[in-house]
């Protein structure tokens, strides 16, 4: 938000509407398309663009050396994302007016298509309705830097580029076992991916050009070209090791192509941290508040401050504190709303922890208009929680806090007088952890875009994951 000497009092609903409906990204995409296509009638073009509603369809390039498995990965991605595979081979097969009989014969002999013609074929293919509606995946295209630049000048801009990589020795050995099904075009391998069906086994053929010398020549040509292609796709390219099981390569590629790149859109973080007692929510909230200036909203602390300050709500809460009873949810939500309505929360954003703890509380928070745009669940095994909490001690003389394992007292004299808070007993800890996990499944379902993290690691490592989840757009979940 804009924080100036005289900040604009922008209603909270306005940025929330912009974020939830992706208004900034929508305008950015329309501007990009206008500049690329330069239509004579911009208004009609924008209306048509909005009707298409295809800003989030896959636009992917898969590159890699021979035998890296790029065609297999591209085909699997097409099936999973319901998109269109575009390769040199299937472009030549299609009935395009640009393709002459002589061109097809030339491709059969050399397995190449002149760059100028290839780029025109790609442009014509991607302009067809199925590619506009369901997106596309370029398999092994572009092959050279010249092709990459020519494709870009035609307005073909991928959102994700995946480059597979492996040692040449691994690729040469892998290529020798390659087999092709002439009926389906599926690629198999004598060692790594042999089909179980005997009829498929019997019709597999050895593809041409897979000898050791031929593969080495192709690898040399690939390495000569790829160093010029990679700089053409800054910030949208990911290199994945192909020297691992094909399924692992596929899921890494799928995870990447489902992510959205960072946007310049104004973004006010509204973060919710969920987790059992002892999972490190308070520390992560403090780190986020320190680094990004978010308002640290701890529900329990808010209630204590309201009582201490003798506010209107504090006086209503005091009897529940004195009787050690749970404060009613309706009263908690009023205290939270009062804090989140303040100008610093609206301008800077906030990180909330300690509420909601169950589905009813989540519905109440949502009903008053406070929906977080980032939700993290910190999962920590029970044994680790017990170790973290039951070994905590406090010095009644100095008020200093210690941990018998991570921060032991410096002298035996201090250790002898240390006390344990009753809430840190193993029985109390177990009750709280059990209560959280009874409700966590409902909460995770309610917050459908929630990210689950392993909280049983160094807190600064956990913070890196949380930070990444806030800075980067949430991945698009595809079943």
C-alpha positions in Angstrom: 0.0 0.0 0.0 1.0 3.6 -0.5 2.5 5.0 2.8 3.3 8.7 2.4 3.3 11.7 4.6 -0.4 12.0 4.0 -1.5 8.4 3.3 -4.6 7.8 1.2 -7.4 6.3 3.3 -8.1 3.5 0.9 -11.0 1.2 2.0 -9.8 -2.3 2.9 -12.3 -3.7 0.4 -10.6 -2.1 -2.6 -7.1 -3.9 -2.5 -8.9 -7.1 -1.3 -11.1 -7.0 -4.4 -8.1 -6.3 -6.7 -6.0 -9.2 -5.2 -8.9 -11.7 -5.2 -9.9 -11.0 -8.8 -6.3 -10.5 -10.1 -7.1 -7.1 -11.6 -3.5 -6.1 -11.9 -2.5 -9.3 -13.7 -5.6 -9.0 -16.0 -4.6 -5.5 -17.1 -1.0 -6.5 -17.5 -1.9 -9.4 -19.8 -4.2 -7.3 -21.9 -1.5 -4.6 -22.3 1.0 -7.3 -23.4 -1.4 -8.7 -26.0 -2.1 -5.2 -27.3 1.6 -4.5 -27.8 2.3 -7.9 -29.4 -0.6 -7.9 -31.8 -1.1 -4.1 -32.3 -4.8 -4.5 -33.5 -6.4 -1.7 -35.5 -9.4 -1.8 -33.1 -8.0 -2.1 -29.6 -11.4 -2.1 -27.8 -12.8 -5.0 -29.9 -9.5 -6.9 -29.5 -9.6 -6.5 -25.6 -13.3 -7.6 -25.5 -12.4 -10.7 -27.6 -9.4 -11.4 -25.3 -11.5 -11.2 -22.2 -14.1 -13.6 -23.7 -11.4 -16.1 -24.4 -10.4 -16.2 -20.7 -7.2 -18.1 -21.5 -4.6 -16.1 -19.6 -3.8 -19.1 -17.4 -3.6 -21.8 -20.1 -0.3 -23.7 -20.3 2.4 -22.1 -22.5 5.4 -24.3 -22.0 8.7 -25.1 -23.7 10.4 -28.4 -23.0 14.1 -28.6 -24.1 16.8 -31.2 -23.5 19.5 -33.2 -25.2 18.8 -36.4 -27.1 17.7 -39.3 -24.8 16.9 -36.9 -21.9 13.2 -37.9 -22.0 11.9 -34.5 -23.1 9.3 -36.0 -25.4 8.0 -38.3 -22.7 7.8 -35.5 -20.2 6.1 -33.3 -22.8 3.5 -36.0 -23.6 2.8 -36.6 -19.9 2.4 -32.9 -19.2 -0.1 -32.6 -22.1 -2.2 -35.5 -20.8 -2.2 -34.1 -17.2 -2.8 -30.5 -18.2 -5.2 -31.3 -21.1 -3.0 -29.3 -23.4 -1.6 -29.6 -27.0 1.7 -31.1 -27.9 3.6 -29.2 -30.7 6.7 -30.8 -32.1 8.5 -30.5 -35.4 7.3 -34.0 -36.3 3.6 -33.4 -35.7 3.8 -30.0 -37.4 5.1 -31.6 -40.6 2.3 -34.3 -40.5 -0.4 -31.7 -40.3 -2.1 -30.4 -43.5 -0.8 -26.8 -43.6 -0.9 -24.8 -46.9 2.7 -23.7 -46.2 3.9 -27.3 -46.5 4.7 -28.7 -49.9 5.4 -32.2 -50.9 9.0 -31.2 -51.4 9.3 -29.9 -47.8 7.9 -33.1 -46.4 10.4 -35.2 -48.4 13.2 -32.9 -47.2 12.1 -33.5 -43.6 12.0 -37.3 -44.1 15.6 -37.2 -45.4 17.2 -34.8 -43.0 14.7 -34.6 -40.0 15.0 -30.7 -40.2 12.8 -27.9 -41.3 14.1 -24.4 -42.3 13.9 -22.0 -39.4 11.8 -19.5 -41.2 9.2 -22.1 -42.3 9.2 -23.7 -38.9 8.4 -20.4 -37.1 5.5 -19.7 -39.6 4.2 -23.2 -39.0 4.3 -22.7 -35.2 2.5 -19.4 -35.5 -0.2 -20.9 -37.6 -0.6 -23.9 -35.3 -0.7 -21.8 -32.1 -3.4 -19.6 -33.6 -5.8 -22.5 -34.0 -8.7 -22.7 -31.6 -7.6 -25.7 -29.5 -4.2 -24.1 -28.7 -5.9 -20.8 -27.9 -8.4 -22.6 -25.6 -6.2 -25.2 -24.0 -2.7 -23.9 -24.4 0.4 -25.6 -25.9 3.7 -27.4 -25.1 6.6 -27.0 -27.5 8.6 -30.2 -27.5 12.3 -29.5 -28.4 11.5 -26.2 -30.0 13.4 -23.8 -30.4 16.5 -25.7 -31.5 18.7 -22.7 -31.9 19.0 -19.1 -30.6 18.0 -17.9 -34.1 14.7 -19.8 -33.8 14.1 -18.6 -30.2 14.4 -15.0 -31.3 12.3 -15.5 -34.4 9.5 -17.2 -32.3 9.6 -14.2 -29.8 9.3 -11.7 -32.6 6.1 -13.5 -33.7 4.6 -12.9 -30.3 5.0 -16.5 -29.1 6.0 -16.0 -25.4 6.1 -19.1 -23.2 5.3 -18.8 -19.5 7.6 -21.7 -18.4 10.7 -23.2 -20.0 12.0 -26.5 -18.7 15.5 -27.7 -19.6 16.4 -31.3 -18.9 20.0 -32.0 -18.2 22.2 -35.1 -17.7 25.8 -36.3 -18.3 26.6 -37.2 -21.9 27.8 -40.7 -20.9 24.4 -41.3 -19.2 22.5 -40.1 -22.3 24.5 -42.2 -24.8 23.9 -45.4 -22.7 20.2 -44.5 -22.3 19.8 -43.9 -26.0 21.0 -47.3 -27.0 18.0 -48.9 -25.3 15.4 -46.6 -26.8 12.5 -48.3 -28.6 9.4 -46.7 -30.3 5.8 -48.0 -30.8 5.1 -47.2 -34.5 1.3 -47.2 -33.8 1.2 -44.7 -30.9 4.5 -43.0 -31.1 5.1 -43.8 -27.4 8.8 -44.2 -26.5 10.0 -47.1 -24.3 13.3 -48.4 -23.0 14.7 -51.9 -22.8 15.9 -51.3 -19.2 13.9 -48.4 -17.6 10.5 -48.5 -19.2 9.7 -51.8 -20.9 5.9 -52.3 -21.6 4.2 -55.2 -19.8 1.9 -56.0 -22.7 3.4 -58.6 -25.1 1.7 -57.2 -28.2 3.3 -53.8 -27.6 6.7 -55.5 -27.0 6.5 -57.4 -30.3 5.8 -54.3 -32.4 8.4 -52.0 -30.9 11.1 -50.9 -33.3 14.6 -49.5 -33.0 14.6 -45.8 -34.1 17.2 -44.6 -36.5 20.2 -42.6 -35.4 20.7 -43.9 -31.9 24.2 -45.4 -32.4 26.9 -44.1 -30.0 28.6 -42.0 -32.7 25.4 -40.5 -33.9 24.2 -39.7 -30.4 27.6 -38.1 -29.6 27.3 -35.9 -32.7 23.8 -34.8 -31.8 24.9 -34.0 -28.2 27.7 -31.9 -29.5 25.3 -29.9 -31.7 22.8 -29.6 -28.8 25.5 -28.2 -26.4 26.6 -25.7 -29.1 23.0 -24.4 -29.4 21.6 -24.5 -25.9 24.1 -21.9 -24.5 22.5 -19.4 -26.9 18.9 -20.4 -26.2 19.0 -20.2 -22.3 19.6 -16.4 -22.2 16.5 -15.9 -24.3 14.3 -17.0 -21.4 15.4 -15.2 -18.3 13.4 -15.7 -15.1 11.1 -18.3 -16.6 13.6 -21.2 -17.1 14.2 -24.1 -14.8 16.9 -26.8 -15.2 15.9 -30.3 -14.0 18.2 -33.2 -13.8 17.1 -36.0 -16.2 19.4 -38.5 -14.4 16.6 -39.8 -12.1 13.4 -41.8 -12.5 11.2 -40.4 -15.2 8.3 -40.0 -12.8 10.4 -37.8 -10.5 11.4 -35.6 -13.4 7.7 -35.3 -14.4 6.5 -34.3 -11.0 9.3 -31.7 -10.7 8.4 -30.3 -14.1 4.7 -30.4 -13.2 5.3 -28.6 -10.0 7.2 -25.9 -11.8 4.7 -25.3 -14.6 1.9 -25.0 -12.1 3.6 -22.1 -10.4 2.8 -18.5 -11.2 5.7 -16.1 -11.6 6.2 -13.2 -9.3 4.1 -10.2 -10.3 4.5 -6.5 -9.8 1.0 -6.3 -8.6 0.5 -4.4 -5.3 0.2 -7.1 -2.6 -0.8 -6.7 1.1 0.1 -9.9 2.9 -2.6 -11.3 5.2 -1.0 -14.3 6.7 -2.4 -17.0 8.9 -0.1 -19.4 10.7 -1.7 -22.6 12.0 0.0 -25.4 14.0 -0.1 -27.2 17.3 1.3 -25.6 20.5 5.1 -25.7 20.2 5.2 -25.7 16.4 7.0 -22.3 16.2 4.1 -20.1 15.1 5.1 -17.2 17.4 8.7 -17.2 16.2 7.8 -17.3 12.5 5.3 -14.5 13.0 8.0 -12.4 14.8 10.4 -13.0 11.9 7.8 -12.0 9.3 6.9 -8.9 11.3 10.6 -7.9 11.7 11.6 -8.4 8.0 8.4 -7.2 6.2 6.8 -4.8 8.7 3.7 -6.9 9.1 1.5 -6.4 12.1 2.1 -9.3 14.4 -1.4 -10.3 15.7 -1.2 -13.0 18.4 -4.8 -13.7 19.6 -3.8 -14.7 23.1 -1.6 -11.6 23.6 -4.4 -9.3 22.2 -6.8 -10.6 24.9 -4.3 -10.1 27.7 -3.6 -6.6 26.5 -7.3 -5.8 26.4 -7.6 -6.9 30.0 -4.5 -5.0 31.1 -5.6 -1.8 29.4 -9.1 -2.1 30.9 -10.7 -1.5 27.5 -14.4 -2.1 27.0 -13.8 -5.6 25.6 -11.1 -6.1 28.3 -13.7 -5.7 31.1 -15.9 -8.3 29.4 -13.0 -10.7 29.1 -11.7 -10.3 32.7 -14.2 -12.6 34.4 -13.3 -15.4 32.0 -9.6 -14.9 32.8 -10.2 -14.9 36.5 -12.2 -18.1 36.3 -9.7 -19.7 33.9 -12.5 -20.2 31.3 -12.3 -20.0 27.6 -13.3 -16.6 26.2 -16.4 -16.8 23.9 -15.6 -16.9 20.2 -17.8 -13.9 19.5 -15.9 -11.8 21.9 -12.5 -12.9 20.5 -13.6 -12.0 17.0 -14.6 -8.5 18.2 -11.2 -7.9 19.7 -9.5 -9.3 16.5 -11.7 -7.1 14.3 -10.9 -4.0 16.3 -7.1 -4.7 15.8 -7.3 -5.7 12.1 -9.4 -2.6 11.3 -6.6 -0.3 12.4 -4.8 1.6 9.7 -1.4 -0.1 10.1 -3.0 -3.5 9.6 -4.7 -2.3 6.4 -1.6 -0.6 5.0 1.2 -3.0 6.0 -0.7 -6.3 6.2 -0.8 -8.7 9.1 0.3 -12.1 10.4 -2.3 -13.9 12.6 -1.7 -16.9 14.9 -3.6 -18.4 17.7 -7.0 -18.1 15.9 -8.9 -19.7 14.4 -8.5 -23.1 16.0 -11.5 -24.9 14.6 -13.9 -24.7 11.6 -16.6 -22.6 13.4 -14.0 -20.0 14.3 -12.7 -19.9 10.7 -16.3 -19.3 9.5 -16.7 -16.5 12.0 -13.5 -14.8 11.0 -14.5 -15.0 7.3 -18.0 -13.7 8.0 -16.5 -10.4 9.3 -14.5 -10.0 6.1 -11.0 -11.2 7.2 -9.9 -13.9 4.8 -6.1 -14.5 4.8 -4.4 -14.7 1.4 -1.6 -17.0 2.7 -2.2 -19.9 5.1 0.6 -22.1 6.4 0.2 -25.2 8.6 3.3 -26.1 10.6 3.5 -29.8 11.2 5.7 -31.1 14.0 5.8 -34.7 15.4 4.5 -35.0 18.9 7.9 -36.2 20.3 9.5 -33.0 19.0 6.8 -30.9 20.6 7.2 -32.6 23.9 11.0 -32.1 23.7 10.5 -28.4 22.9 7.9 -27.6 25.6 8.4 -29.9 28.6 12.0 -29.0 29.0 11.3 -25.3 29.2 12.1 -23.7 32.6 12.0 -20.2 34.1 14.3 -18.6 36.8 11.9 -17.2 39.5 14.7 -14.8 40.6 15.7 -13.2 37.3 12.8 -14.1 35.1 15.2 -15.6 32.6 13.9 -18.4 30.4 15.9 -21.5 29.8 15.6 -24.8 28.0 17.4 -27.8 29.5 18.5 -29.0 26.0 18.9 -26.0 23.8 19.7 -23.3 26.4 20.8 -24.9 29.6 21.4 -22.7 32.8 25.0 -21.7 33.2 25.4 -22.9 36.8 24.1 -25.7 39.1 22.8 -23.1 41.5 20.5 -21.6 38.8 19.4 -25.0 37.7 18.4 -26.0 41.2 15.9 -23.1 41.5 14.3 -23.4 38.0 10.6 -23.9 37.8 8.4 -25.4 35.1 5.1 -23.7 34.1 2.2 -26.0 34.7 1.0 -25.6 31.1 4.4 -27.2 29.9 3.7 -30.5 31.6 3.5 -33.5 29.2 -0.2 -34.1 30.0 -1.2 -30.5 29.2 0.9 -30.5 26.0 -0.7 -33.7 24.8 -4.2 -32.4 25.4 -3.5 -29.3 23.3 -1.8 -31.2 20.5 -4.7 -33.7 20.3 -7.2 -30.9 20.2 -5.4 -29.1 17.4 -5.1 -32.3 15.2 -8.8 -33.1 15.8 -9.7 -29.8 14.0 -6.8 -29.4 11.6 -8.3 -31.5 8.8 -11.4 -29.3 8.7 -9.3 -26.1 8.8 -7.1 -27.3 5.9 -10.1 -28.1 3.8 -11.7 -24.7 4.6 -8.5 -22.9 3.5 -8.1 -24.8 0.2 -4.9 -23.0 -0.8 -3.1 -23.7 2.5 0.5 -24.7 2.4 1.7 -27.5 4.7 5.3 -27.2 5.9 7.6 -29.4 8.0 8.1 -27.4 11.2 10.5 -29.9 12.6 13.6 -28.3 11.3 15.8 -25.2 11.9 13.4 -22.2 12.4 15.3 -20.1 9.8 14.9 -22.9 7.3 11.1 -23.0 8.0 11.1 -19.2 7.6 12.7 -19.5 4.2 9.8 -21.7 3.1 7.2 -19.4 4.6 8.9 -16.4 3.0 8.9 -18.1 -0.4 5.2 -18.9 0.0 4.4 -15.3 0.6 6.6 -13.7 -2.0 5.7 -16.0 -4.8 2.1 -16.6 -6.2 0.4 -19.7 -5.0 0.7 -22.7 -7.4 -2.4 -23.5 -9.4 -3.8 -26.8 -8.0 -4.7 -29.2 -10.8 -6.1 -32.5 -9.8 
